[in-house]
Amino acid sequence: MKLATFFAGAGGLDLGFSKAGFECIWANEYDKEIWETYEKNHTHTYLDKRSITNIPSDEVPDCDGIIGGPPCQSWSEAGALRGINDSRGQLFYDFIRILADKQPLFFLAENVSGMLLPIHRQALENIKNLFRECGYKLSFQLLNASDYGIPQDRKRVFFVGFRSDLGIDFRFPSGDTIFNKITLKDTIWDLKDNVIPAKSNNITNGSECAVPNHEFMTGGFSTMYMSRNRVRNWEEVSFTIQAGGRHAPLHPQAPKMEFIEQNTRIFVPGMEKLYRRLSVRECARIQTFPDNFKFYYRNIAAGYKMIGNAVPVKFAEVIALAIKHELEIISPINYKKPENKWKSVSNIIQKSTVLAS
């Protein structure tokens, strides 16, 4: 089954679906800092480097599924919370525009849990309605990656839709590790040695890393960072891997930060040297990227960004297998593409404006 993917990033979602037996034939990513990493790790996928806003639907190849994670900064609890009123949030509409025109068998979209905040309630309902009205039976759920064998707390919302004519009632797979988490010790214990700090100005060490990408960002820690404990121990799952090295969790070799007062913590006196950020490779492991997946960047911040923005590979694979199971049950006769009632981009934008009013 063939896939097209949007907002591909480094391709965690793509790799997970590939492991489940799908073929990603075409991908779209606009951020030039990511292109080398994507192309060198997904050698059989064509990468379209335009903004999704400039891609006509008829230039996207016919496929069985469309997947992607529209930019999440607009919806993030840590961001400005502008949601659909931000140009990045509106990229959801272009994702729906192409979905409506192509009418594949299914789609998947992933985003941050901040979409569930009350401030975004109406925008979220509008998006759900658009998915339904362009011909899909929608399933929507908040999932925590740590329940699915991923060693981090990472809550994300998933939209999965099958074309309404297929008659599929999709249910998200239940987490099989809810009570038996995969720990940091299970995941990165063997990486505790051979790690090195980034070069001056956080430039990569490149080939000097004995283990590819096993280098960490240096520099001070903000008062916001020091307001909370940032250490999980070896027997716990990681904090969420974020898209910025400055906010990367601390390595579990260090003791948990000492509470001073509300919003103020310190490193345990005398043990300061143990406090370092997780390396790029450690973050990749926690995001379940395989070790042979290499990240290419000049400034180490770009490595953290690619990894933090990705869907964990194993998370994607679990959901992809559930989707694949449903598609294997239905008869191929149902694969016929229905007539598209959406005639242009303006119809979707106009419809979304009406729903928002």
C-alpha positions as CSV (number, residue, x, y, z in Angstrom):
1,M,0.0,0.0,0.0
2,K,1.4,3.3,-1.1
3,L,1.6,6.5,1.1
4,A,2.1,10.2,0.6
5,T,3.3,12.1,3.7
6,F,3.2,15.8,4.6
7,F,5.3,17.7,7.1
8,A,7.6,14.7,7.0
9,G,10.4,16.1,9.1
10,A,13.1,13.5,9.6
11,G,10.6,10.8,8.8
12,G,9.7,9.0,12.1
13,L,6.1,8.5,11.0
14,D,7.3,7.4,7.6
15,L,9.7,4.9,9.0
16,G,7.1,3.4,11.4
17,F,4.6,2.9,8.5
18,S,7.4,1.4,6.4
19,K,8.2,-1.1,9.2
20,A,4.4,-2.0,9.2
21,G,4.6,-2.9,5.5
22,F,3.5,0.4,3.8
23,E,5.5,2.0,1.0
24,C,6.1,5.7,1.3
25,I,6.5,6.8,-2.3
26,W,6.3,10.6,-1.9
27,A,7.0,13.0,1.0
28,N,6.8,16.7,1.5
29,E,9.0,18.8,3.8
30,Y,9.7,22.5,3.6
31,D,12.5,22.9,6.2
32,K,15.8,22.9,4.3
33,E,17.7,21.9,7.5
34,I,16.0,18.5,7.3
35,W,16.4,17.7,3.7
36,E,19.7,15.9,3.9
37,T,18.6,13.8,6.8
38,Y,15.4,12.7,5.1
39,E,16.9,11.9,1.8
40,K,19.9,9.9,3.1
41,N,17.6,7.8,5.4
42,H,14.6,7.4,3.0
43,T,16.4,6.6,-0.2
44,H,13.4,5.2,-2.0
45,T,11.1,8.2,-1.3
46,Y,10.8,11.2,-3.5
47,L,11.0,14.4,-1.4
48,D,9.0,17.4,-2.5
49,K,10.6,20.5,-1.0
50,R,7.8,23.1,-1.5
51,S,5.5,24.5,1.1
52,I,2.2,22.5,1.2
53,T,0.4,25.8,0.3
54,N,2.1,25.7,-3.1
55,I,1.4,22.1,-4.0
56,P,-1.6,21.5,-6.3
57,S,-3.4,18.3,-5.4
58,D,-2.9,16.8,-8.9
59,E,0.8,16.9,-8.3
60,V,0.6,14.5,-5.4
61,P,0.7,10.9,-6.6
62,D,-2.2,8.7,-6.2
63,C,-1.9,6.7,-3.0
64,D,-3.7,4.5,-0.5
65,G,-3.0,6.7,2.4
66,I,-2.0,10.3,3.4
67,I,-0.2,10.8,6.7
68,G,1.4,13.7,8.4
69,G,1.8,15.9,11.5
70,P,0.9,19.5,10.7
71,P,3.2,22.0,12.6
72,C,2.3,21.9,16.3
73,Q,3.8,25.2,17.7
74,S,0.4,27.1,17.3
75,W,-1.3,24.5,19.5
76,S,1.4,23.8,22.1
77,E,0.8,24.5,25.8
78,A,4.3,25.9,25.8
79,G,3.6,28.2,22.8
80,A,1.5,31.3,22.1
81,L,-1.7,29.2,21.9
82,R,-2.8,30.9,18.7
83,G,-4.0,27.6,17.2
84,I,-5.9,28.0,13.9
85,N,-5.4,31.8,14.0
86,D,-1.7,31.2,13.3
87,S,-0.5,30.6,9.7
88,R,1.1,27.4,10.9
89,G,-2.1,26.2,12.4
90,Q,-3.9,26.9,9.1
91,L,-1.7,24.4,7.4
92,F,-4.3,21.8,8.6
93,Y,-6.6,23.2,5.9
94,D,-4.1,22.5,3.2
95,F,-3.7,19.0,4.5
96,I,-7.5,18.6,4.3
97,R,-7.6,20.2,0.9
98,I,-5.3,17.6,-0.6
99,L,-7.0,14.8,1.3
100,A,-10.4,15.8,-0.1
101,D,-9.0,16.0,-3.6
102,K,-7.1,12.7,-3.6
103,Q,-9.6,10.6,-1.6
104,P,-7.2,7.9,-0.5
105,L,-8.4,4.9,1.6
106,F,-7.3,6.5,4.9
107,F,-5.4,9.3,6.5
108,L,-3.6,9.9,9.7
109,A,-2.7,13.2,11.3
110,E,-0.9,13.7,14.6
111,N,-0.5,16.8,16.8
112,V,0.2,17.9,20.4
113,S,-2.2,17.5,23.3
114,G,-2.5,21.3,23.5
115,M,-5.2,21.0,20.8
116,L,-7.5,19.8,23.6
117,L,-7.2,23.1,25.6
118,P,-10.5,25.0,26.0
119,I,-9.1,27.9,24.0
120,H,-8.9,25.6,20.9
121,R,-12.2,23.8,21.4
122,Q,-14.1,25.4,18.5
123,A,-11.1,25.2,16.1
124,L,-10.7,21.5,16.9
125,E,-14.4,20.8,16.2
126,N,-14.1,22.6,12.9
127,I,-11.2,20.5,11.9
128,K,-13.0,17.3,12.8
129,N,-16.1,18.4,10.9
130,L,-14.0,19.1,7.8
131,F,-12.4,15.7,7.9
132,R,-15.9,14.2,8.1
133,E,-17.4,16.4,5.4
134,C,-14.8,15.5,2.9
135,G,-15.8,11.9,3.1
136,Y,-14.1,10.2,6.1
137,K,-15.3,8.4,9.2
138,L,-13.1,9.9,11.9
139,S,-11.5,8.3,15.0
140,F,-9.8,10.7,17.4
141,Q,-7.9,10.0,20.6
142,L,-5.3,11.2,23.0
143,L,-2.6,8.6,23.4
144,N,0.5,8.4,25.6
145,A,3.6,6.9,23.9
146,S,4.8,5.3,27.1
147,D,1.8,2.9,26.9
148,Y,3.0,1.6,23.6
149,G,6.6,0.6,24.3
150,I,8.2,4.0,23.9
151,P,10.4,5.1,26.8
152,Q,8.9,8.5,27.4
153,D,5.8,10.3,28.6
154,R,4.6,11.8,25.3
155,K,0.9,12.7,25.0
156,R,-0.3,13.3,21.4
157,V,-3.7,13.5,19.7
158,F,-4.2,11.3,16.6
159,F,-6.8,11.7,13.9
160,V,-7.4,8.6,11.8
161,G,-10.0,8.5,9.1
162,F,-11.1,5.8,6.7
163,R,-13.2,6.7,3.6
164,S,-16.8,6.5,4.7
165,D,-17.8,4.1,1.9
166,L,-15.4,1.5,3.3
167,G,-17.6,1.0,6.4
168,I,-14.6,0.7,8.7
169,D,-15.1,1.6,12.4
170,F,-11.5,2.1,13.5
171,R,-10.4,1.7,17.1
172,F,-7.0,2.7,18.3
173,P,-4.9,-0.2,19.6
174,S,-4.8,-0.5,23.4
175,G,-1.5,0.1,25.0
176,D,0.2,-3.1,26.0
177,T,2.9,-1.6,28.3
178,I,0.6,0.5,30.5
179,F,1.9,-1.3,33.6
180,N,5.2,-2.5,32.3
181,K,7.0,0.6,31.0
182,I,10.2,0.6,28.9
183,T,12.7,2.5,31.1
184,L,15.6,4.7,30.4
185,K,17.9,1.9,31.6
186,D,16.4,-0.4,29.0
187,T,17.0,2.2,26.3
188,I,20.2,4.2,26.8
189,W,22.3,2.4,29.4
190,D,24.8,1.3,26.8
191,L,25.3,4.8,25.6
192,K,26.5,6.2,29.0
193,D,30.1,6.2,27.7
194,N,31.7,7.8,24.6
195,V,29.5,10.9,24.8
196,I,31.1,14.3,24.0
197,P,30.0,17.9,24.3
198,A,29.3,19.9,21.2
199,K,32.0,22.2,19.9
200,S,32.1,25.9,20.5
201,N,28.8,27.6,19.6
202,N,27.2,24.1,19.7
203,I,28.7,23.1,16.3
204,T,28.6,19.4,15.7
205,N,31.6,17.1,16.2
206,G,30.6,15.2,13.1
207,S,32.7,12.2,12.4
208,E,34.6,12.7,15.7
209,C,31.6,11.1,17.5
210,A,32.5,7.4,18.2
211,V,28.7,6.8,18.1
212,P,27.0,8.9,15.4
213,N,25.2,11.9,16.9
214,H,26.3,11.0,20.4
215,E,27.0,14.6,21.5
216,F,25.1,17.0,23.7
217,M,24.3,20.7,23.7
218,T,26.3,22.9,26.1
219,G,25.4,26.2,27.7
220,G,23.5,27.6,30.6
221,F,20.1,26.6,31.9
222,S,17.3,29.2,31.9
223,T,15.3,30.1,35.0
224,M,12.3,28.4,33.3
225,Y,14.3,25.2,32.9
226,M,15.4,25.4,36.6
227,S,11.8,25.8,37.8
228,R,11.1,22.1,37.5
229,N,13.0,18.8,38.1
230,R,14.4,17.7,34.7
231,V,15.9,14.4,35.8
232,R,14.2,11.0,35.5
233,N,16.1,8.1,37.0
234,W,17.2,4.9,35.2
235,E,14.0,3.0,36.3
236,E,11.6,5.6,34.9
237,V,10.6,6.7,31.4
238,S,11.9,9.9,30.0
239,F,10.2,13.3,30.1
240,T,8.9,14.3,26.6
241,I,11.7,14.8,24.1
242,Q,11.1,18.3,22.9
243,A,12.1,20.1,19.7
244,G,14.9,22.1,21.3
245,G,18.2,21.2,22.8
246,R,18.0,23.9,25.5
247,H,15.0,22.0,27.0
248,A,16.3,18.5,26.5
249,P,15.9,16.3,29.7
250,L,19.0,15.7,31.9
251,H,20.8,12.4,31.8
252,P,19.7,9.9,34.5
253,Q,23.2,9.7,35.9
254,A,22.4,12.8,37.9
255,P,20.3,12.9,41.1
256,K,17.0,14.6,40.9
257,M,17.1,18.4,41.2
258,E,16.8,19.8,44.7
259,F,13.6,21.8,45.5
260,I,14.3,25.2,47.0
261,E,10.9,26.9,46.7
262,Q,8.1,27.1,44.2
263,N,9.4,27.4,40.7
264,T,13.0,27.2,41.9
265,R,15.3,24.1,41.9
266,I,19.0,23.6,41.9
267,F,21.5,20.9,41.0
268,V,22.6,19.0,44.1
269,P,25.6,20.8,45.4
270,G,28.9,18.9,44.8
271,M,27.4,16.9,42.0
272,E,27.0,19.5,39.3
273,K,29.3,17.8,36.9
274,L,26.7,14.9,36.5
275,Y,24.1,17.3,35.1
276,R,24.2,17.3,31.3
277,R,21.6,17.2,28.7
278,L,20.7,14.0,26.9
279,S,22.7,13.6,23.7
280,V,21.2,13.8,20.2
281,R,21.6,10.0,19.9
282,E,20.1,9.4,23.3
283,C,17.1,11.5,22.3
284,A,16.8,9.5,19.1
285,R,16.9,6.2,21.0
286,I,14.1,7.5,23.3
287,Q,12.2,8.4,20.1
288,T,12.8,4.8,19.0
289,F,14.9,5.7,15.9
290,P,17.3,2.8,15.0
291,D,21.0,3.5,15.5
292,N,21.6,3.3,11.8
293,F,19.4,6.3,11.3
294,K,21.9,9.2,11.1
295,F,21.0,12.8,11.6
296,Y,22.8,15.5,9.5
297,Y,23.3,19.0,10.8
298,R,25.9,21.7,11.4
299,N,24.5,23.2,14.6
300,I,23.5,20.6,17.2
301,A,20.2,22.5,17.8
302,A,18.9,21.3,14.4
303,G,19.5,17.7,15.4
304,Y,17.4,18.1,18.6
305,K,14.7,19.9,16.6
306,M,14.4,17.1,14.0
307,I,14.2,14.4,16.7
308,G,11.8,16.3,19.0
309,N,9.4,17.1,16.2
310,A,9.2,13.4,15.0
311,V,6.6,10.9,15.8
312,P,8.3,8.0,17.7
313,V,9.0,5.3,15.1
314,K,7.5,2.5,17.2
315,F,4.5,4.6,18.0
316,A,3.9,5.1,14.3
317,E,4.4,1.4,13.6
318,V,1.8,0.3,16.2
319,I,-0.9,2.5,14.8
320,A,0.1,1.6,11.2
321,L,-0.3,-2.1,12.0
322,A,-3.8,-1.4,13.3
323,I,-4.7,0.5,10.1
324,K,-3.2,-2.2,7.9
325,H,-5.3,-4.8,9.7
326,E,-8.5,-3.0,8.9
327,L,-7.5,-2.6,5.2
328,E,-6.7,-6.3,4.9
329,I,-10.2,-7.2,6.0
330,I,-12.2,-5.2,3.4
331,S,-12.7,-6.3,-0.2
332,P,-10.5,-4.6,-2.9
333,I,-13.7,-3.8,-4.8
334,N,-14.3,-1.1,-2.2
335,Y,-11.1,0.7,-3.2
336,K,-12.7,2.6,-6.1
337,K,-12.2,6.3,-5.6
338,P,-15.5,8.1,-5.1
339,E,-16.5,11.3,-6.8
340,N,-15.0,14.3,-5.1
341,K,-17.6,16.9,-4.0
342,W,-14.8,19.4,-3.1
343,K,-14.0,21.4,-6.2
344,S,-11.2,23.7,-5.1
345,V,-9.1,25.0,-2.2
346,S,-11.4,27.9,-1.8
347,N,-14.3,25.6,-1.0
348,I,-12.4,24.2,2.0
349,I,-11.2,27.6,3.2
350,Q,-14.8,29.0,2.8
351,K,-16.3,26.1,4.6
352,S,-13.8,26.4,7.5
353,T,-14.6,30.1,7.8
354,V,-18.3,29.3,8.1
355,L,-17.6,26.6,10.8
356,A,-15.5,29.1,12.7
357,S,-18.1,31.8,12.8
